[in-house]
Amino acid sequence: MSLREFLESTPIGVAKTLEAIQSFSDAEAGAVLLIEPPAPDKCFEDLPRIRLFCDGDCTGVRAFDPISGPFRGGSDIGFWVQPGQQRDFFLVYRCGDCNHHEKRYALHLVCTNEPAKNKDFEIWELPYQLQKIGEVPKPTTPLNKRIKKLISRDWELYRKGADDEAAGNGIGALAYYRRVVEDSRDAIVDAICEAMKKLHANEKDIELVRASTSSQRFSESIEELGELIPKDLYVAGINPLAALYRPLSDGMHNRSDADCLELAASVRVVMDAFGERLQAVLDDHDRVEKALKALERFQKD
């Protein structure tokens, strides 16, 4: 794993073996540089640019540049780590688009082996493990804010589920997402019925879908009524309600944390895609309806 991949995706508390450190000097003395100190006119160019979700003005995935690291403050001694020893340090990154939102890392480095000399080049290599002690703002999974209107009452629970997912807490993430899906059932079905009206669905079909919320076996009734839901609202050709409620009805008691994490991520992806599709149908219809009314007005003039 590279340092870039580690910073972008590794949860707090998880140690990873990264690519070998390389240094052109002092390896024989048993000390190896993590990163060579930059020249006065350079700013940590050896630290990688990373891509993170900017929750500031950008609200999207952006490139973040390093603005501080082990050598901040004009240190001329570098950042040395003895084989078999450990050290803590900090990194600070800033969004390259808004130039405002920052990500701060507290990292723990452990050198794992004696240095080995590369036979082809005068380079000494030392494998090491890196662990995140902390991360501010705390890591989270990017959410599609277009569905905020759909699950407005449970949006904060949805965000907490995303935080647990990013931290690798599968059972916690799944519990939050399941709570949101179940509590938002009426709002989701109401939105589907509104979309069905705009798509000129049969009124009887709309009432059947609406009545499904009162069923004690909701997941089964959704399966049976799946053909009534317009294909415009399907995600990848699949009834999204059935895809969401079927696995959640099985519970999480017999699943491992890893399985829950995978299931939670899948629930979020389908939820985001369905919310996006649903909102797009409603927005497109309203936009077209407004345009048609404008055309009618000009024709009368």
Rosetta blueprint (number, residue, H / E / L):
1 M L
2 S L
3 L H
4 R H
5 E H
6 F H
7 L H
8 E H
9 S H
10 T L
11 P L
12 I L
13 G L
14 V L
15 A E
16 K E
17 T E
18 L E
19 E E
20 A E
21 I E
22 Q E
23 S E
24 F L
25 S L
26 D L
27 A H
28 E H
29 A H
30 G L
31 A L
32 V E
33 L E
34 L L
35 I L
36 E L
37 P L
38 P L
39 A L
40 P L
41 D L
42 K L
43 C L
44 F L
45 E L
46 D L
47 L L
48 P L
49 R L
50 I E
51 R E
52 L E
53 F E
54 C E
55 D L
56 G L
57 D L
58 C L
59 T L
60 G E
61 V E
62 R E
63 A E
64 F E
65 D E
66 P E
67 I E
68 S E
69 G L
70 P L
71 F L
72 R L
73 G L
74 G L
75 S L
76 D L
77 I L
78 G L
79 F L
80 W E
81 V E
82 Q L
83 P L
84 G L
85 Q L
86 Q E
87 R E
88 D E
89 F E
90 F E
91 L E
92 V E
93 Y E
94 R E
95 C E
96 G L
97 D L
98 C L
99 N L
100 H L
101 H L
102 E E
103 K E
104 R E
105 Y E
106 A E
107 L E
108 H E
109 L E
110 V E
111 C E
112 T L
113 N L
114 E L
115 P L
116 A E
117 K E
118 N L
119 K L
120 D L
121 F L
122 E L
123 I L
124 W E
125 E E
126 L E
127 P E
128 Y E
129 Q E
130 L E
131 Q E
132 K E
133 I E
134 G E
135 E E
136 V E
137 P L
138 K L
139 P L
140 T L
141 T L
142 P L
143 L L
144 N L
145 K H
146 R H
147 I H
148 K L
149 K L
150 L L
151 I L
152 S H
153 R H
154 D H
155 W H
156 E H
157 L H
158 Y H
159 R H
160 K H
161 G H
162 A H
163 D H
164 D H
165 E H
166 A H
167 A L
168 G L
169 N L
170 G H
171 I H
172 G H
173 A H
174 L H
175 A H
176 Y H
177 Y H
178 R H
179 R H
180 V H
181 V H
182 E H
183 D H
184 S L
185 R H
186 D H
187 A H
188 I H
189 V H
190 D H
191 A H
192 I H
193 C H
194 E H
195 A H
196 M H
197 K H
198 K H
199 L L
200 H L
201 A L
202 N L
203 E H
204 K H
205 D H
206 I H
207 E H
208 L H
209 V H
210 R H
211 A H
212 S H
213 T H
214 S H
215 S L
216 Q L
217 R L
218 F H
219 S H
220 E H
221 S H
222 I H
223 E H
224 E H
225 L L
226 G H
227 E H
228 L H
229 I L
230 P L
231 K H
232 D H
233 L H
234 Y L
235 V E
236 A L
237 G L
238 I E
239 N L
240 P H
241 L H
242 A H
243 A H
244 L H
245 Y H
246 R H
247 P H
248 L H
249 S L
250 D L
251 G L
252 M L
253 H L
254 N L
255 R L
256 S L
257 D H
258 A H
259 D H
260 C H
261 L H
262 E H
263 L H
264 A H
265 A H
266 S H
267 V H
268 R H
269 V H
270 V H
271 M H
272 D H
273 A H
274 F H
275 G H
276 E H
277 R H
278 L H
279 Q H
280 A H
281 V H
282 L H
283 D H
284 D H
285 H H
286 D H
287 R H
288 V H
289 E H
290 K H
291 A H
292 L H
293 K H
294 A H
295 L H
296 E H
297 R H
298 F H
299 Q H
300 K H
301 D L
